[in-house]
Amino acid sequence: MVVVAKNLSYSYGKTLAIENLSFEVDDGEVVAIIGPNGAGKTTLLKCILGLLRAKGEISVFGMDPRKDKNVLKIASYVPQRSSVNLEIPLKVKEVLAMGGEIKDEVIKRLEIEDKLDMLFRNLSGGFQQRILIARSLMKDPKLLLLDEPFNGVDMISQRKIVEVIDELDCTSFIVVHNVNPIIKIVDKIMLINKHLIAFGKPKEVFTARNLLEAYKTDVPLVVCNGEAVPLYADLH
């Protein structure tokens, strides 16, 4: 198993963020993490990386990320785009270089060849997200964690990002509010609201009962690419 968690918990002071999460994720799996605002999704990503020191047990490729910083050498994390400082006038190639040696194949894969000398802050949301994902792939990660990669992203860029993720030879965790764009490539769904409500294949997780427990209201299900998925969820 690539990632194994047992009774994983984290609090910000007296505020509980996640509680007693236990799950196992195998090599190459794509896991979508969903749940309402404040459910602990971003916190979970940071705990997997060891950026937050959670209680309980956590193993990433056999290492404890709270103690072994080698996890950060084989993992890439793309935070929410809203966390990026757009005040600094960096060119795209300068942003990419932050991820390591620039690889032409990654640039071509995400179709950003003509953006290298442009200012990152002047790009559309879709191309900004492509750049951030390209930067994360420069070191050929074995583990990729994406936090809301589709917020403010156009449909063409969404499709390109999904296509690239599907082609990667690594394990991926993707926090989303709307699972529809990635439903065709997802192996497992993790539905949380501080605690783990359901974990497994989409058809096992997306039930009226599970969604009611997570969102505290009825969430209609619709068929998308042959899978029953929530019609809507919280917006960020």
C-alpha positions in Angstrom: 0.0 0.0 0.0 1.2 3.5 -0.8 -0.7 5.4 1.9 -2.0 3.8 5.1 -3.8 5.8 7.8 -5.2 4.5 11.1 -7.2 6.7 13.4 -5.7 9.9 11.9 -6.8 13.0 13.7 -5.9 16.7 13.7 -7.1 19.8 15.5 -6.4 23.5 15.1 -6.2 24.4 18.8 -9.5 23.3 20.2 -11.2 23.1 16.7 -11.3 19.5 15.4 -10.5 19.3 11.7 -10.4 15.5 11.1 -11.1 12.6 13.4 -10.1 8.9 13.4 -9.7 8.6 9.6 -8.6 5.1 8.6 -8.0 4.1 4.9 -5.5 2.4 2.6 -4.6 3.5 -0.9 -2.7 1.2 -3.4 -0.1 2.1 -5.9 -1.4 4.0 -9.0 -4.9 4.6 -7.6 -6.7 7.9 -8.2 -8.7 9.0 -5.1 -11.2 11.8 -5.1 -11.8 13.4 -1.7 -15.2 15.1 -1.3 -17.2 16.6 1.5 -18.8 19.9 2.6 -16.8 23.1 3.3 -14.9 22.7 6.5 -14.9 18.9 6.3 -11.1 18.6 6.6 -10.2 17.8 3.0 -7.2 20.2 2.8 -6.1 19.3 6.3 -6.0 15.6 5.3 -3.7 16.4 2.3 -1.3 18.3 4.6 -1.3 15.4 7.1 -0.5 12.9 4.3 2.5 15.1 3.4 3.6 15.6 7.0 3.1 19.4 6.8 0.7 19.0 9.7 1.6 16.6 12.5 -1.5 14.5 12.9 -2.2 12.1 15.7 -2.7 8.4 14.9 -0.8 6.4 12.4 0.2 7.5 8.9 2.5 5.8 6.4 3.5 7.0 2.9 5.6 4.5 1.0 6.5 2.9 4.3 7.7 6.3 5.7 6.1 8.3 8.5 5.8 11.8 6.9 5.9 13.5 10.3 9.4 12.2 10.8 10.8 11.5 7.4 11.1 14.4 5.0 12.0 12.1 2.2 8.3 11.9 1.6 8.4 15.5 0.2 11.0 14.4 -2.3 8.7 11.9 -4.0 5.4 13.8 -3.5 4.1 16.9 -5.2 1.4 19.1 -3.8 -0.7 21.7 -5.7 -2.6 23.9 -3.3 -5.7 25.8 -4.1 -5.0 28.4 -6.8 -6.4 31.1 -4.5 -3.3 30.6 -2.3 -0.9 31.7 -5.0 0.5 35.2 -4.6 -0.2 37.0 -7.9 1.5 40.2 -6.8 4.9 38.9 -7.8 5.5 39.4 -11.6 6.9 36.0 -12.4 7.1 34.6 -15.9 5.7 31.1 -16.5 9.1 29.6 -17.0 10.2 31.0 -13.6 7.2 29.4 -11.9 7.9 26.1 -13.6 11.6 26.2 -12.6 10.4 26.2 -8.9 9.5 22.5 -9.4 12.9 21.5 -10.6 14.6 21.0 -14.0 12.1 22.0 -16.6 11.0 19.0 -18.8 9.9 19.7 -22.3 7.6 16.6 -22.3 5.6 18.0 -19.4 5.2 21.4 -21.1 4.0 19.7 -24.3 1.7 17.4 -22.4 -0.1 20.3 -20.8 0.1 22.4 -24.0 1.7 25.5 -22.5 4.7 25.9 -24.9 3.5 29.3 -26.0 3.1 30.6 -22.4 6.7 30.3 -21.2 7.6 34.0 -21.5 4.2 35.4 -20.4 3.6 36.6 -16.9 1.8 34.0 -14.8 -0.6 36.5 -13.3 -1.8 37.6 -16.7 -3.0 34.1 -17.7 -6.5 32.7 -17.4 -7.5 30.6 -14.5 -7.3 27.5 -16.6 -3.8 28.1 -17.8 -2.6 29.1 -14.4 -3.8 25.8 -13.1 -2.1 24.0 -16.0 1.2 25.8 -15.1 0.9 24.8 -11.4 0.3 21.2 -12.3 3.1 21.2 -14.8 5.4 22.6 -12.0 4.4 19.7 -9.7 5.3 17.1 -12.4 8.8 18.3 -13.0 10.2 15.9 -10.4 8.2 12.9 -11.6 6.3 12.4 -8.3 5.2 9.1 -7.1 2.4 10.8 -5.1 0.4 13.7 -6.4 -2.0 15.7 -4.2 -4.3 18.3 -5.9 -6.5 20.7 -3.9 -9.5 21.9 -5.9 -7.7 21.9 -9.3 -10.9 22.8 -11.2 -12.0 25.9 -9.4 -12.3 28.7 -11.9 -11.0 26.5 -14.7 -12.6 26.4 -18.1 -13.9 23.2 -19.6 -11.0 22.8 -22.1 -8.4 23.1 -19.3 -10.4 20.7 -17.1 -10.3 18.1 -19.8 -6.6 18.5 -20.4 -5.8 18.3 -16.7 -7.9 15.1 -16.3 -6.2 13.6 -19.4 -2.8 14.3 -17.9 -3.7 12.8 -14.5 -5.1 9.7 -16.2 -1.8 9.2 -18.0 0.4 9.6 -14.9 2.2 6.6 -13.4 1.6 7.7 -9.8 -0.9 7.7 -7.0 -3.2 10.7 -6.8 -5.4 12.4 -4.2 -7.7 15.0 -5.7 -9.9 17.3 -3.5 -13.0 18.3 -5.4 -16.5 19.7 -4.8 -17.8 18.4 -8.1 -16.6 14.9 -8.9 -18.1 14.8 -12.4 -14.9 16.0 -14.3 -12.9 13.1 -12.9 -15.4 10.4 -12.4 -14.1 8.4 -15.4 -10.6 8.1 -14.0 -11.4 7.8 -10.3 -10.7 4.4 -8.6 -12.0 5.4 -5.1 -14.1 8.1 -3.5 -13.4 9.3 0.0 -16.4 11.0 1.5 -15.6 12.9 4.7 -17.1 15.4 7.1 -14.3 15.5 9.7 -14.8 11.7 10.1 -14.8 9.1 7.3 -18.3 8.5 6.1 -17.6 6.2 3.2 -14.6 5.0 1.2 -14.6 2.9 -1.9 -15.9 2.7 -5.5 -18.3 5.5 -6.6 -21.3 3.2 -6.6 -20.6 2.2 -3.1 -20.0 5.7 -1.7 -22.7 7.7 -3.6 -25.8 6.7 -1.8 -28.6 8.9 -0.5 -27.8 7.9 3.0 -24.1 8.7 2.8 -24.6 12.0 1.2 -27.3 13.0 3.7 -24.8 12.2 6.5 -22.1 14.2 4.9 -24.0 17.3 3.7 -26.9 17.3 6.3 -29.4 17.7 3.4 -30.7 15.6 0.6 -28.4 15.6 -2.5 -29.9 14.3 -5.7 -28.0 11.7 -7.7 -27.7 11.8 -11.5 -26.0 9.4 -13.9 -22.7 10.7 -15.3 -20.6 8.5 -17.6 -22.4 5.5 -16.3 -22.0 6.4 -12.6 -24.5 7.8 -10.2 -22.9 11.0 -8.8 -24.2 14.0 -6.7 -26.0 16.6 -8.8 -24.4 19.3 -6.7 -22.3 20.0 -3.6 -21.0 22.9 -1.6 -19.2 25.6 -3.7 -15.9 27.0 -2.6 
